[in-house]
Amino acid sequence: MIRRLPILLALVLGTAPMGALAQPANCPPGLAKKSPACVPPGQAKKWRVGDRYDGSGHLIDDYHRYNLPPLRRNEAWYRVGDTFIRIDRDTRDILQLVEAAARVLN
């Protein structure tokens, strides 16, 4: 009987759905697939001027296309979701935030 226990345990664990084992506790399935996982959209990171930018967005080379102000030396525009972020390339400090909806309406 004792020799069969590892085989029985492997069969039970092998048939369990992997999503159920990997999903964090008390996390709805819809939020488990989001990034960051299990964080409601309203509670995700909010950027502020002066914060240090972590580089999680996409570099914007054609800022004129989005009607963004021109850059000064050592500055760059990044897009994170619906927010455009102007940063200082040397210090990585956030200098300006522009919501994408504001760009469409202007």
C-alpha positions in Angstrom: 0.0 0.0 0.0 2.8 2.4 0.9 4.5 1.9 -2.5 1.2 2.8 -4.3 0.9 6.1 -2.4 3.3 8.1 -4.7 1.6 6.7 -7.8 -1.9 7.6 -6.5 -0.7 11.1 -5.5 0.8 11.7 -8.9 -2.5 10.6 -10.6 -4.5 13.0 -8.4 -2.2 16.0 -9.0 -1.8 15.2 -12.6 -5.6 15.4 -13.3 -6.1 18.7 -11.3 -6.6 21.7 -13.5 -3.3 23.7 -13.7 -5.1 27.1 -13.6 -6.6 26.2 -10.2 -3.2 25.4 -8.8 -1.5 28.5 -10.3 -4.2 31.1 -9.5 -3.6 33.3 -6.5 -6.0 32.8 -3.6 -9.1 35.0 -3.5 -8.5 36.3 -7.0 -11.3 36.3 -9.6 -10.4 34.7 -12.9 -10.7 37.9 -14.9 -8.2 39.7 -12.7 -5.8 36.8 -12.6 -5.1 37.3 -16.3 -4.5 41.1 -15.9 -1.1 42.7 -15.5 -0.4 43.2 -12.6 -2.4 40.1 -11.5 -5.2 40.5 -9.1 -5.1 44.3 -9.0 -8.4 46.0 -10.0 -7.9 48.5 -12.8 -8.7 51.5 -10.6 -5.9 50.4 -8.2 -3.1 49.9 -10.7 -0.1 52.2 -10.5 -0.8 55.8 -10.9 2.0 58.0 -12.3 2.8 61.4 -10.9 5.3 64.1 -11.9 8.5 63.6 -10.0 8.1 59.8 -9.8 10.9 57.6 -11.2 10.0 56.0 -14.4 10.5 52.2 -14.5 10.5 51.7 -18.3 7.4 49.7 -18.5 5.9 51.5 -21.6 6.7 52.0 -25.3 9.1 54.6 -26.5 7.3 57.2 -28.8 9.6 58.4 -31.6 6.9 60.2 -33.6 5.4 62.4 -30.9 4.1 64.9 -33.5 1.6 62.2 -34.6 0.1 62.4 -31.1 0.2 66.2 -31.0 2.6 66.1 -28.0 4.8 69.0 -27.1 8.4 68.9 -28.6 11.2 67.4 -26.5 14.2 69.2 -25.1 17.6 67.7 -24.9 17.8 64.3 -23.0 14.0 63.9 -22.9 11.8 61.2 -24.2 8.1 60.4 -24.6 6.8 56.9 -23.5 3.3 55.5 -23.7 1.9 53.4 -20.9 -1.7 52.4 -21.6 -3.5 55.6 -22.3 -1.0 57.9 -20.7 2.0 59.6 -22.4 4.9 60.2 -20.1 7.7 62.7 -20.8 10.8 61.7 -18.9 14.4 63.0 -18.3 16.6 60.3 -19.9 19.4 60.8 -17.4 17.5 60.8 -14.1 14.4 58.8 -15.4 12.2 61.3 -13.5 8.7 62.0 -14.9 8.5 65.5 -16.2 4.9 65.5 -17.6 1.9 63.3 -18.0 -0.6 63.6 -20.8 -3.7 61.4 -21.0 -4.4 60.0 -24.6 -8.1 61.2 -24.5 -6.9 64.8 -24.0 -4.7 64.5 -27.2 -7.7 63.3 -29.2 -10.0 66.0 -28.1 -7.5 68.9 -28.7 
